[in-house]
Amino acid sequence: MSISKEPKVNTDQIEALYHFTRKHYVEHYDLQTELVDHLAQGIEQQWREDPRLDFEETLKREFKKFGIFGFHEVIEQRRKAMAKRYRGIIWRYFVEWWSMPKLMGTLALTAAVFVILRLLPQGDIKFGAVAGVFVTFSLWMFYRAFELKRKKEGALRQWMLQEMIYEQGLAVQLFILPMHLWNLQWVNGHMDDARAQGILALFLKICGYVIPSRAEELLAETYPEYVFFKN
Amino acid sequence: MLGVVKAMANSKLYKGSLNTIILKLLDEEGKMYGYEITQKVKKLTKGELNITEGALYPALHKLEAEGLLDVEVAKVDNRLRKYYKLTEQGVREKTNRLAELEEFVRNMQQLVNPKWSIE
């Protein structure tokens, strides 16, 4: 068997292909990688047919095959597919929350808070204690929001799911902040429709806290290539 | 954008079958990458059917998000290659969709070329 020396796209050209995808609005590393490999194979196929062809020319021809809108359709559909996956993750954690140990823990905690609030005499001490908890919690949320922003911006490579996790997480944190301050009224008043608030709070907790804190795990599960480039 | 282009024919007829074609190929080949799928279809149909890149990847990503495909990544030469393969759910779905397609073809044959008989 003879070993033929087939023309291959070299490392610099691979870099050029990454650059090319970025220039054509593919911002995320996961999609860039797939498209780079596709373009490289198309280029190599052209070289097999005519080795004299130049890299830029072959790239132009391969890109043309994606149609007049270039990568646009691929990016859009990928985003939709990833949003579906993200919703699936939320649902997974939501269902998990209703498993016995977690549900019992939540109920026990709720009961404990209820009893403590009932036992505390009405007045400044009660108001101060609850306000203190809310303010501390709000500050902590504020810190978390900035931490998520820093993580998102600091990542060397942008992964589409990572962006969704952090963006949603950040949005939720910023949404929750005024809610906490508004909740201060609850001390002297009453809570309307506690069940609806509870379910909303659970979704917010999942998007704002549970999912971002497990981002690494979820990214490794979604992108097999993530382990090559953990950042 | 048309998913599958057939020369000199109405490609709309093929568009709806893109996912079924992908599932069937992956079932036969085990695992494949995007470029390989386009080439394989071209080869099998002797160049008659051509899956466009702009439609193949959206279809693959959608099937992946639906849990019908699983992905694997391997380093090949100086780059990473993403392979797709069927999940268990994907295998079941392939059988259903193929049966649907076969039924469609049968019905169309009945409509287009009915075998009249006088008894």
Interface residues (C-beta under 8 A of the other chain):
Chain A: K8 V9 N10 T11 I14 T33 E34 L35 V36 D37 H38 A40 Q41 G42 K65 F66 G67 F69 E73 V74 E76 Q77 R78 K80 A81 M82 K84 R85 G88 Y223 P224 E225 F228
Chain B: M1 Y33 G34 Y35 T52 E53 G54 A55 Y57 P58 H61 K62 E64 A65 E66 V71 E72 V73 K75 V76 D77 N78 R79 L80 R81 K82
